[in-house]
Amino acid sequence: MKSIRSQVFAVLAVVAFAAIFSSCASVPTYDSSKPPVSLTQATYQDVRKFGNNNDVNPYFEPSSLIRGKLNEFFIVKLSFNLPKEAEVSIIADATQADGQEAAKVYTLYDFIDFWDINTTRQPDNDAKIQLRKTNIERSCVPALQFKQGAGQNVLFLPFIGKNPIPRPAKMYVQVEVAGTEPAVFSYDLK
C-alpha cells in the first residue's frame, strides 16, 4: 500500500514539476528597450546550431564530391521583439549592378522544395532529411506576409544564387511590423 502511495506521489510530483517549468518556458519574453525587429547577416554561429553539415542543416549549401557547391547562400537573420502578435510584411531582393536578379529569396515552402530537389534520396538518410525539414519549419521565414507571435524570436531569410552569386550585388531586406517604422538591411556583396 505504501509503495503505491509513494509511486502516485512521485508521479504527481513529476507532473507538477513539469507543469511549472513548461508554463514558464512558454511565456514569451519582451524587452521594451530593444527595437521590434532587427536585421543582420546571419553568422556561422547563428546557423551552426542546426547541425554540422547540410544533411541536417538547411543553411549550409548542398555540395557533392564531383560537382562541388552549385549554389551560394546568403542568410539574413530577423530578430523579433514584440509585445503582442503582429502582422509582418517583408520586401526582399538581391540585384546586380545592372538590375538583374543576383539571387532568389526563399520562404519556408520554397526552401523545403529547394532541398527536396537538391537531395539524393538513400534508404539510410530519411531521418536526416526529416530533421532538415523540421529545422526549416522551425526557423525559416514562413512567407513575405505573416503573423509573428509575441516575444523574442529569430527567423532566417535565405537568398540562394548560383555559386558564386554574381558580384557586385546588393542584398536588400525591409521588414515592417504593423504599427512600427520599417527596419532595413542592405548589404553590398563584393
N, C-alpha and C positions, 0 to 999 in steps of 0.2 A: 504494500500500500504506500509506504513511504517513497519507494523508488518511482512509482507512477506520479505521485505529487511532485517529487523533485524533477522528474522529466518534464511535466507540464509547466512547472515554474521556469525551468531552463528554456523551454520553447517560448514561453510568453516573454521572458527577459530578452531573448534574441530578437523577437518580433518588435518589441518596444524599442530596443536599441536601433534596429534598422529603420523603423518609422521615424525616429527622432533625427537620425543623420540623413535619411533620404529627403525629408522635408526641408532640412537646412540647405541641402545641396541644390534643391530645385528653386530656391528663392533667387530671382535674378539680381545681380549687383549693378548698381548705377552710381557713377561718380559725377556729381554736378560740376566739378572743376575741369572735366575733360569735354572735348567737343563731341557732338552726336556721332560723327563719323570722321575717321582719319584714314588717309590713303598713303601707302608706301609700296616700294618694290619689295616683294617677299624675299627674305634671305634664305640661304641654305638651311639655317637652323629652324626657320619658320615651317618649312615643308618637310624636313627630315623626320619629324615626329610621326609621319605616316608610313615610315619604313625606309630601309636602306637601299632598295632597288626598285626598278619600275615594275617588278612582278606584283607588288602590293601598293607602291607609292605612285599615285597618278600624276604627281607633279615632277617626276623625273622622265625625261624624254625616252620614247621607245628606241631601242637600238638592236642591231644584230651584229654578229661577228663578221659577216660578209659585207653588208652594206653600211654598217655604222649607224650614225644618227641621221635620219632623214628629215626630222623636224627639230625646230628650236622653240623652246618655251620661254615666255616672259610672263611672270606671275605677279599680279597686283594684289596686295593684302588690304582688305577693307576691315577696319576695326570699328565696330559699332558700340555706342554707349547711349542707350535710350532709356528714358524714364518709363515709357509705355510703348506698346506695339505701335508701329508707324508704317506708312506707305513709303517705299523706296523706289526711286527711278534712277536708272543708270544710262549714261551715254558713253560709249567707248569705241575707240578706233585706233588703228595703227597705220600710219601713212608714210610713204616715201616722200622725198623732196618734190617729185613730180606729181604728187597727189594720188598715186596708185596705192592700193592696199598692200601693206607690208606683211601683215599677219591678221588672222581672223580671231575674233573674240568668241570664246566658248562659254556657254552657261551649262548648267547641270546635265540636261539630257543630250546636248550636243557633245559634251565631254565624254559621257558614257558611250555614245555612238562612236566617237573617235577611237576610244580604247577597244571597243568591240571589233572595229575594222582593223586595228593595228595589233591585234593579239593572235598569236598562234595557239590554237586550242590543242592541249595534250591532256590525256586522262589524269595525270598527276597534278595539274595546275588549276583545277576548278576552284579549290578553296582559296587560292591566291587571287584568282580573278574576282571572286565574290568579295574578298576583303578590299581589293582595289575599288570595286564599285561602291561598297559601303563607305569607304573613305571619301569618294566623290560626293556621295549623297549627304554626308555629314559636313563637308567643308566648302563645296563649290557654290558660287552664287547661283540660286535656283533659276532666275530669269532676269531680264533687264528691268522688269517692274514686278515687285513682290512686296509682301508684308514681312517686316522684320520684328521679331519679338523684343520685349523689354530686356534690359540688362546689357552686359558687356559680352559681345560675341565677335568672332572673327570668321570671315569668309574670304575665299580666294577667287580671283577672276583671271583665268588663263588666256593669254594670247598665244596662238600657235601659227608658226610660219615655216616655210621650207628652211632647212639648215644650210647656211646661216640665213637668218632674217635679213633681207636686203638693208643695207645701211647707206647713208644715214636714214633713220626713220624716227618718227615721233610717236610715242605711246601716250595716249590721252584717255583719261577716265574722269568723268564728272558724276558725282553721286549727290542726289538731292533727297533728303529725308523730309517728309511733309512738315511744313511749318518752320523750316530752318534754311539757312543760307547753303547753297551748294558747296560741296568740297570738291576740289580739283586736283588731279595728279597729272603731271606732264613730265615726260622723260625723253631726252634725246638719246637714241640708241646710235652709237658711233662705231 
